[in-house]
Amino acid sequence: MKTLNGAYLASLIAYPDASRFSGILVHDIVINSRLVGKQSMFVALKGEHTDGHRFIADAVRRGASLILSSLDQKEQTLQAASGSTCGLLFVDEPLRALQEMARGHIERHSSLTRVGITGSCGKTTTKEMISSILSLSGKTAKNPGNFNSEIGLALSAFEIEEDTRYSVFEMGIDHVGEMDTMVNMYHPQVSLITNIGLSHVGKLGAVAMTAKEKGKIFHEQVEQAFMNESSRWLSFVADRQQVSVTPYGFSSALGVKDVTSLGLEGWRFSYRGRDVHLRAIGRHNLNDALAAVSIAETLEMDEKAIADGLSRFIPVDGRSKVSYGNVTLIEDWYNASLDSTKSILECVSRVPVLGRKRLVLGSMKEMGIYAPRAHEYVSRKLKDAGDASIYLYGEEMKGAYDYLRKYRDSSHLFLTEDYERLQARVIEDTKKGDLVLLKGSRAMQMERMVPALHTIR
C-alpha cells in the first residue's frame, strides 16, 4: 500500500474530528507488534489466545504512528503511549472498525473490478494465476500471502491504490457468518468457488454447512458466478443463492486443447492456438488454471495475455512447489485436505525418479467427525504407492498406519507423533536421487524439514 493519511483512515469510520490526524502518515497496517515499523498503524485485536492491547507499548517503541484501540482499554492505551507522538484512535470494536475502514477504502475505488475466490482448497493458486493474467492488462491488487480471513481481507484491502484496475482476493472461512462479513466489505463482482470439501468441516459441522457458507460469495449483486463443473454442490449453491452459476473445468474449457503432462515440469497445452507451459504439477493445479481462464475470459482479457499470464505463473511456497537438488522436493506443506492430498499422491505416483519416493505425510486437521474416514481414505491411496517409503506424522495417522501394516513392507513404513523423530528418520533414510513429498495441515508445520533435506549430499 502507498502511504495513507491518518485523517483519511479516521474518516472511513466517521471518526469525530478526523482532521486532527491529518499530520499522521501510515505506511502499513499490522496486527502483530513485531511487524511494526516507522509509520505503521497498529490495530489492537482481542484473539482467542492473547489481546493485542498488551502489545501497544511494544508497537509504540517500534515506531507506530497510529494505534487503533478499544475504548474499554483507553486508560491502559494512554499509559502505554505516554510520552510518544503516536496518534490514538479509540473505537468500540477495533476489528469492526478495521473492517469498516476496508469497506470504505474499497468503495472509494469505484472503477475497480473486484474478483473474489473461495473454496476448500486451491484458493491461493487460483488467485495467483488470475492475478498473473490480469496484471498484464492493468495494476492488480491481491492478498499478501494467506491474508484471506475476515481480518486478512480487511488488511489486504489497502493493497488497492488509486491506479489499481483489478483486485483478486481469496476469501477463506472457518466459521459461520465469516463470509457475510467479507462480502459486506468487498462485494466481489465476479466470484468463484474452487470446490466444496472437508476443509474446516470440524468447525463448520458438516459439508452442507460448508457449501451454504461458502456459497454466500454469490451475493445478490454478483455479476458472474463460477463453480467447478464436477462439483456435486453446484445446483445446491445455485438454488440457495438464486444465482446463475457458470461451470468451469475440462469439459467447459472450449479454448484449451492438447493437454500434455510434463511430470514435475507441469503441463503443456494450447489455448486458442497459443502455447502454454503451466509450471504447476498435478491435475488439481491444471484445474485451477482452467478457473483462471474462465475468469479472464469473462473480464475480456485477450488470448495472448491469458496464455502469457499462465506461462508466467510461479507456484507459491508450500503449495505443490518443486525444488531440485540432490533430492527432488515437492513442497506441499502449507495445508492438507482430503482432496488436495488425494490429488498430490496421484501426481507423485506417475512421476519417474532415479531413487526412491518418500512420502512424508502429516495429519489433516479440522475435519471433526470426518477425520477417521478421511485418514482411512488416504491409507487406501497409500496402499498402492508402489515401492515408496511412507512416513506418517500425527495422532490422526495411527489408523492409516494400522491399515497399511497389513499390506506394506514394515521397513518402509514409519509412524510417530514426535517431530524430531520424524525428521531424524527421514533424513537418515533419504539418499541422493530420491524424491520427497512433504504434505500436511498447517498445524503440523511440515516445512521445518525443508532446510535439512536440502543438506543431503
C-alpha angles and dihedrals in degrees: 000000000000118000111282131205116248090225090057092054092047091049091057089069094038090247113188111257092001089169092075088074093057093107093055119093123201119201097177141357119232140171096197114075090209088067095052116119136164110316096010122147108223116206112203106215129180110229137180094268106024145011120240090214088074089066101048092103089053091050091051092050090052093055107267111171096196135026124200106204140167119261091230088060095048098116094048091046093051089051093048092050095041113138095016131106091227116136117237124211114190119198138162094248120013094200093052090046091051089051091049089051089052093048092048092047092051093047091054089062096068096165093056119117106221123207122186127194130190136160143125092273139353096051098122096043092048091047091051093048093049091046091050089057100041094046088067088065102038146339108303129198122204139169112282107238111320098339092139106123128093086273097040093049091052090053091044092055090076090063083079111097134182094271096042111127101180136026121197112188128174114218113203123183136193102170140043114275097021093108090052089057093048095046089051089054100042112019097198114214092204118037132185134188111201095194145322114238145134099294110128090357087132088068098033094047103224140020090247089058089050089053091047095050098041089045089066088079083080091073123176095268096047112127100197129020126190134188134168111275091229096053112119087205096061096097092040092055094040092051095044094049093036092228134131107247121204113213122225130190144089095320095042098047097091095171096052116089143155095032111190128181115230093187111224090002091066125231140325122205143148120253111195090327096316122114117241127191107194109196096206124102128223135039090266091064092046087054090052088054090055088053089052091050091053093051093045092050091050089054089050097244112169123250095252093053091050094049094043094044093054092045090052093051115120119197116248118245111272096016110100091306116162121213125183134214135106083324122039107225128199106199107201095143101120094092143332133220127166092257096048093044092050092049097049092046090053089049094050092047090064097047118100116221136184094227133020129312114238117196112199109187129181125196122285105235135201095038098120114191090358093064098093092047093046094050090046089055090052090051090055090053089050092050089075096042093121114224094337120137112237125210117186122195127190142037093272090060095064093090090051090050093051090051095047093050088072093059110021135072103261092218088067097042123081135174131185141151091206115089095203090055090048094052093044092053095045093048092046092052101040118097136184110285095031125127117224125195117200111195131159147116119288091255091061093061094211091171088079088083097056098087092049093050091053090058094062111116 
